[in-house]
Amino acid sequence: MKPNTALQADESEYSETQWHSMSLEDVFERVEADESGLSTEEATHRLESFGPNEIRSTDSVSPFALFVAQFQDFLIYILVFAALLSLGVGLLPGYDPNYADAVLIFLILFANGIFGFVQDYQAEKSIEALRKLSSPEATVLRDGSKITIDSTELVPGDLVFLEQGNAVSADARLIDGSGLEVDESALTGESTSVSKFSDPLDEETVLADRSNMVYMATSVVRGQGKAVVVHTGMKTEVGGIATQIEAVEEQETPFQTEVNQLGKRLGSGVIALIVFIAVVQLLLTAASPLAVLLVGVTLAVAAVPEGLPAVVTLTLALGSRRMVERDALVRRLSVVESLGSVDVIVTDKTGTLTENQMTVETVYFDGETYDVTGTGMETVGEFRRNGTLIDASVVEPVLRCGAVCNNAERAPTSVEKDFYGDPTEVALLVSAAKGGFGIGSSSERRREIPFSSERKRMTVVVDEAPGSSFSAGMVEVPSSVSASSSTTAYMKGAPEFVLEHCTHVLESSGLVTLTDEKRAEILAVNESFAQKALRVLGFAAKHVDDPDAPVDDIEDGMVFLGLQGMLDPPRTEVEQAIADCRNAGIRVVMATGDNVETAKAIGSAIGFSPTGALTGADIEEFSDETLRKAVESVEVFARVNPEHKVRILEALQAKDHIVGMTGDGVNDGPALRNSDVGIAMGIRGTDVAKQASDMVLLDDNFTTIRDAVAEGRAIFDNIQKFVNYLLSANAGEVLVVFVGVLIGTFLFPELFASQSEALILTPVMLLWINLVTDGFPALALGVDPKADGILDRPPRDSHDSILDREMVASVVSIGVLMTVTGLGVFFYTLSSTGQLLRAQTLLFTFLVVVEVVRLQMIRSRYNLSLFSNRWLIGAIALTLVFQLVVLYTPLNQFFGVRPLALADWQVIAVGFVAFLALNLGVNALFDRFFD
């Protein structure tokens, strides 16, 4: 292998080279190449040294890692501890391990892991499917010949050829170009194409203004050129952004943090409860240490919410699947709920709020302004003056000039695009097509005088069929224009530059001299268009005798035709979606790379307040504290780069906001990863944005976010219902065992002195109760419909706990009522029959019936009827069937229960009615207290 060259002698120095400020000679010297290109041998050596030209993906799917991650949760650890306790009983003299208890617990653990793994794995695979199936190709100069290679084989020093429609595959310094324009919206956020030139620039020139550089992930929309590659792979600007994304640590969502804290609190509570009860039993009762240990194991099983991880995971999974049906692909389950807690959305403008397609909205001709309807690539639209429909032929000269002086073209039907070319020129073709005009076969181009940043205009010379030129039908022709000529020069460009070359103006009555007053009038119209954030072009034309005449002869003495004003229009549905988000208590903030006037104008059109709009330069000058104050009121940020977006997010998060960030470009990657919920666009979005996101909008529709917010809030409601249901049931079970043992020890000392029968309920009974009631009925809550008006309430405060004051009161009250009525059933049966097994069976069945019916009591607080969830009805019926199977089949031997007689069911019914009556009374008190 060839020794390392100076390119790699000092990697940091090379990577910091200011290529845009160097002369071409210095650039070639720095990359150790020349305009003859590289040899195949040298390119091979450099490929070995620099590696393939690709962006590394660190988000590859590891099935094993995804599966293991499902068990890294504090609640899971508690379940493992409970299972070990069940097995640990076998270490005591005279006792066998409780294998049934341990097996049931581990089955629950495994089911939870499968639920989470399947959903996470499918989401990751879906993201991989969104990636491009192949990398683009590049045309380079190797061994003195132009060849086409896979873009991954590009190396620093390669000479690449760029043409309209090409994707730019590496960072390169332009050598020369003919009318070269590049779409850099994915990198910089600029909605309009950028003209490229080879001249050196000032060293301080910012990325978006480096007109002599082309960058990976951008595309050529017009012209052609040649450039020398200076950076590939992770050393490109895109690679630098990807590196920033990798550097961001994966953070827990607020909901993940809350669930983990809940599990830790419950775990600590279980341990404290077992210790407390053990002390009470040892001090106040005659129970032996072995009996106390048995009670401790039972209480651990009763208190640990073994169903919580599985149901939370499945509820999130079901919610994420519903969101996929609404075109939102969730990459992390926990983000589903977090989206419902978002109170600020920071959104890019280009392609997210807007169509990312320039559209002509206004035409000026003969002192009148005409509105043009229709957006995007649709060639159907109308021309209106003061709301009145007019014949498009009135503005034909302006439309025709825009179509002829144009390098855009229709794409073949075999590709997905409608047009090839610069978005501005595409907009001119579309506006002409709306009027029924185009180049057709009546014009043949003879010459092009290209646009440049100095000239600010472009001129083409075409041969036209008789009667098709701009002056057909004119009453008067100036002396500078030969009416007999069929060769016409058409010009478009910045209005003030076009006007400098005009001596006449075309009006409906014919040609008139362009006076100073007329010129001022046109410039005033141009200024009014610009204030509306329109990009304005002026149009002019004249007949020429010699297409090869000097440029000045061709372009002087033009006839001014009119103006066309265009912009990247907002999506039609966005304004309502933003209003809905704000109605739901969510601030929407725009952060774009466009200039401030464009951002303010677009923002105003869709409901943003332009007051106090800030730029990236302002952000750089602000201290962290100043920026934190500003983000609380500013809704529009313009000229921002990736670092600015991250600072905006950090400032919002420092003010305790839960922030969602939408975007589709490479420049959005770091902010997407840093945000609480990163939302990428699936159609327009770059791979970098998708990989950095938590959720991908498959339809690129901002309204999908509104629907996802509603879905996220509904999911949290369902999880809160389940937590209420589960914890109140567990509280009842714990109190039943604890209070029952204490009461039983005093009322039936001889019976409860037996170590083998010193339990109100056995661990396997409690596991069955938790499994059957936390199973199908609780899972059915995951598909509960959304409550009415779910978007009319504010987002949940990030500091609010799932266990709020009302829920704690509900859990305690229900637990107490279950204990009172359940133990009433138990001790009534025990005292009247003297049969502990019968009393246990009645209590066992009573708790199952009470817990499944109590589900509707919880749902009624959300104004949901029983019949609004057919799955819940089926789940309750299935649970009761399972309970009957346990009672009346040989399974009763495994669970240590006996079949119930009719008289036993009557006792259960009395206890159930008492529970309902007491519960209704407590709910009435709660309604008065908490409302």
CORRATA-V785508 format. One record per helix or strand of 2 or more residues. SS is the DSSP state (@ for helix, = for strand). FROM is the first residue (numbers start at 1). TO is the last residue. If there is no record, write none. Layout:
SS	FROM	TO
SS	FROM	TO
This chain:
@	6	9
@	11	15
@	19	21
@	24	31
@	40	50
@	63	69
@	74	91
@	99	130
=	137	142
=	145	150
@	151	153
=	159	163
=	171	183
@	185	188
=	194	195
@	207	209
=	213	214
=	219	231
@	233	235
@	237	247
@	254	284
@	289	303
@	307	325
=	328	330
@	333	341
=	344	347
=	354	365
=	368	372
=	383	385
=	388	389
@	392	404
=	409	410
=	419	420
@	423	434
=	443	449
=	457	464
=	487	493
@	495	500
=	502	507
=	510	513
@	516	531
=	535	543
@	551	555
=	558	570
@	574	583
=	587	591
@	596	605
=	614	615
@	616	621
@	624	630
=	636	638
@	642	654
=	659	663
@	666	674
=	677	681
@	687	692
=	695	697
@	703	747
@	749	752
@	755	757
@	763	783
@	790	792
@	805	833
@	836	862
@	866	868
@	870	888
@	891	895
@	902	930
